[in-house]
Structure formats: structure tokens, C-alpha cells
Amino acid sequence: THDKAENLHKERFQNRKDTLGPSHPDTLSSMNNLAWVYYQQAKYDKAGELHKECLQLRKDTLGPTHPDTLTSMNNLALVYDHQAK
């Protein structure tokens, strides 16, 4: 179920954040995955906040044209599309 997935992604994200730091690419991948779970659950506010944070961290860490940064930009746009922003 989505609740189980959410809990697993939250745990993995927190573990990576604690172990690797908040800006490590693996931590940011976990952040993106958790945001995607929120999106799948139609929790668009949560998804948008997390995708926005992930996008900014990826821009700062990886640069604005890195493929992972562009993926975050796309994911945030999908959330905005659902929110009609």
C-alpha cells in the first residue's frame, strides 16, 4: 500500500540524511522518491514542498543543468500542473 511505501521512503530518507548529510546525491534521490510517493497519494502540497526543496538542493549541489536537477524540475512541474499553478 501507499502507506507502507511512504513509511519505508521516510525511513530511508532520514537514514541517508543522518548518515550522508542533507545535500548528498543519494540523500536527494531518497528525498525525490519520498516526494514522488506523496504525489502518487495525491498529497500535492507535501509533494510540492519536498520537490521544491530537492530542486534547490540539487541546483546548489549538482548544478542547474545536471540530469538529476532537471528531473526534479520536471517533477515539481507535474505537481504544479495538478495544483493548477
Beta strands, then each sheet from edge to edge (+ up, - down):
end
